[in-house]
Amino acid sequence: MREDSMSDPVRYELARGVAWLTINRPQARNALSRAVREGLFDGVRRFNADDAAKVLVLTGAGEKAFCAGGDLKEMARDALTVPPPDFLPQFGRNIEIGKPTIAAVNGVAYAGGFLLAQNCDLCVAAESARFAITEVKVGRGAPWAAPLSWLIPPKIAMQILLTGDPISAARAHEVGLVNEVVAPGELRSATQSLAERIAANAPLSVQAAKKTASLSAQFPLAEAFDEAERIWEPVYRSADAQEGPAAFRDKRTPVWTGR
């Protein structure tokens, strides 16, 4: 597998079981050009197929922007109207990711950048990060924001959507959009540490836990319990479910096989 070039619009690198997918257009605030969008799809597919990769981290190059959203110059040139369903990756909607994902937000996450951060299961933000759904300020749309009022309080979601105004990393943490806020220089190490703690756990349990977390948004409660039982039954029956207690008994680190 080739090493990604430092000039690639999206870079993929693996560090101790953690795949880092980096939007690499810092000179354009990591805006979502066609090449970036295609690179993100390719990177997610690569992560899905990479058995050595247990967790995906999505981030942006440089310190100013995680992703400032769509490439408005490109949109104007192409006279883009309604973006097609596969315009850019929306995890769980137009591309599946069974393994956990983390957004490492290092600057502005506006419009499509907000979408990408919202997509991820967890979010770690630098103190300098800012989040905004700016579509109302440029006459565009945000149908992808439909899950937002499930992720954060509905009135906060409404304010973000109606004003287009940015919120700070601290405010995003306060309302539950962000898991951790760290100093800018600690973003990489803090996110890597979080990802490694997840990667050390039993993979079948981790993937089932990810599915379980969103069940109450998809089903009435009684159905959610039934679906959870279906999801977890093969985990209980797995070899890893026997390995965990055995490792505890033997006072050793478990060796997970994902089976």
PyMOL commands that set and color helices and strands:
alter all, ss='L'
color gray80, all
select helices_A, chain A and resi 26-28+34-49+72-78+112-119+135-138+143-145+148-151+154-163+169-175+184-199+203-213+215-218+221-236+239-250
alter helices_A, ss='H'
color red, helices_A
select strands_A, chain A and resi 10-15+18-23+55-60+65-67+101-105+108-110+122-126+130-132+167-168+180-182
alter strands_A, ss='S'
color yellow, strands_A
deselect
rebuild
show_as cartoon
